[in-house]
Amino acid sequence: MNRNWSDQVTRRSHALDLEPKLFTWQDPKKIAHSLKKSALQSHRRKSSPYVSAMSMLTFYINRGGKNIPHKQKLILNQAKVELKKLFKT
């Protein structure tokens, strides 16, 4: 199995159509808005839009682990906060 299988999951998600290099963006609000838009437009997701978007973000953070620079991990964790605000949870 390819050692970068998680990268393939984020690029070829069966649940969400993600914008290219979404998880490298520097603006947590833009990341959250993009994830929300993708989740709302998807007809392939198996759970609610919020759960699908948050799951994809969490998956990327967890699978990236030490390969994600500290600054980017902070941005992605802030995107989780922004996503919660967008979905009013």
Stockholm file with secondary structure:
# STOCKHOLM 1.0

chainA/1-89         MNRNWSDQVTRRSHALDLEPKLFTWQDPKKIAHSLKKSALQSHRRKSSPYVSAMSMLTFYINRGGKNIPHKQKLILNQAKVELKKLFKT
#=GR chainA/1-89 SS CCTTHHHHHHHSCSSCCCCTTGGGCSCHHHHHHHHHHHHHHCSSCSSCHHHHHHHHHHHHHHHHGGGSCHHHHHHHHHHHHHHHHHTTC
#=GC SS_cons        CCTTHHHHHHHSCSSCCCCTTGGGCSCHHHHHHHHHHHHHHCSSCSSCHHHHHHHHHHHHHHHHGGGSCHHHHHHHHHHHHHHHHHTTC
//
